[in-house]
């Protein structure tokens, strides 16, 4: 227990619970995070809950909207394109796992946390894209394992990212 009566541990508990619910989809994009209701659900006061929401906001999982309060982050096409620059966690970490740069690994992990949340909200709008994305990953891995020309691998990796971003754009245009 801390000198502040356990506030830090209650803030950590609140953070872990909320983060888990956001990442598993219990609280989807745009879900309103009402302080009083959450405090009752978790069994804490609003003080540690505010600290947890600030941490989640700095993680990019929560946003505060003027006159509305906190909500689970909603991503626009530009944010998705940015995060898709690093794409599927298992695929890319299998490529980067040999990197000894701890700072780079920390940055990648933070970006993957955001991507996991985005993927759950975005791929629901892109029927079939998740399956095609996995097929493209398999093709890229086959090329790497087979010692293909790096320029060919780079072209296909760029096309892979462009395919997902393009599919998202097409959905936005048709649903307007």
Secondary structure, DSSP 4 states (H G I P E B T S, - for coil): --TTSSHHHHHHHHHHHHHHHHHTTSS-TT-B--HHHHHHHHT--HHHHHHHHHHHHHTTSEEEETTTEEEE----HHHHHHHTTT--HHHHHHHHTT---HHHHHHHHHHHHHHHHHHHHHGGGSTTHHHHHHHHHHHHHHHHHTT--HHHHHHHHHHHHHHHHHHHHHHHHHH-
